[in-house]
């Protein structure tokens, strides 16, 4: 949904990480470990980060998708 351009991707600092890119400070220091354990949680964290540091268009997409997922989870 949200495509990165030709710039390096944002990544959470993590020694055992396999992706390289621009360091993006996670909401909490153990986020990378938690995200590896739960792909669904990772998706929510990625959407939250898109709200924190993205272009206006990407923030709107992330907001809409996050609201949709939360709404579906509460049904």
Secondary structure, DSSP 8 states (H G I E B T S, - for coil): -----SS--EE---TT-----EE---SSTTHHHHHHH-HHHHHHHHHHHHHHSS-HHHHHHHHHHHHHHHHHHH-
